[in-house]
């Protein structure tokens, strides 16, 4: 099996519906708190890309939505990650990612800084963490951490 096919096979483990609790950390964009999140992952009909849909219900009725596509790079070096969300920033350029042991680490950069997203997956549990590094700043600022249970399997 070539490297790109192996990367694609690893993404198939995400397929399904996931739901769980999240901790939102205080950031320049919000005070922090708790939220309930839902992920839906599916392979596209040709089974070449992983499609992500995400919905978060925050305290006081606020919501956040996101949609992503993960594509293995043809050379097997990792993934390209296209992400669109209700904040409205376009994913230019695409993010990139790779496996680091049992963690899928995805990084998107923009003039504002770098978003670091980390997934860990087990058969019935998914964890997801987001941190942000502002442009020109050192260190990562935690944004959220969530734990999700697989539904319906």
Secondary structure as GFF3:
##gff-version 3
##sequence-region A 1 153
A	DSSP	alpha_helix	3	11	.	.	.	ID=ss1
A	DSSP	three_ten_helix	12	14	.	.	.	ID=ss2
A	DSSP	beta_strand	16	24	.	.	.	ID=ss3
A	DSSP	beta_strand	33	43	.	.	.	ID=ss4
A	DSSP	beta_strand	49	58	.	.	.	ID=ss5
A	DSSP	three_ten_helix	59	61	.	.	.	ID=ss6
A	DSSP	beta_strand	63	72	.	.	.	ID=ss7
A	DSSP	beta_strand	79	85	.	.	.	ID=ss8
A	DSSP	beta_strand	95	100	.	.	.	ID=ss9
A	DSSP	beta_strand	103	110	.	.	.	ID=ss10
A	DSSP	beta_strand	113	121	.	.	.	ID=ss11
A	DSSP	beta_strand	125	134	.	.	.	ID=ss12
A	DSSP	beta_strand	141	151	.	.	.	ID=ss13
###
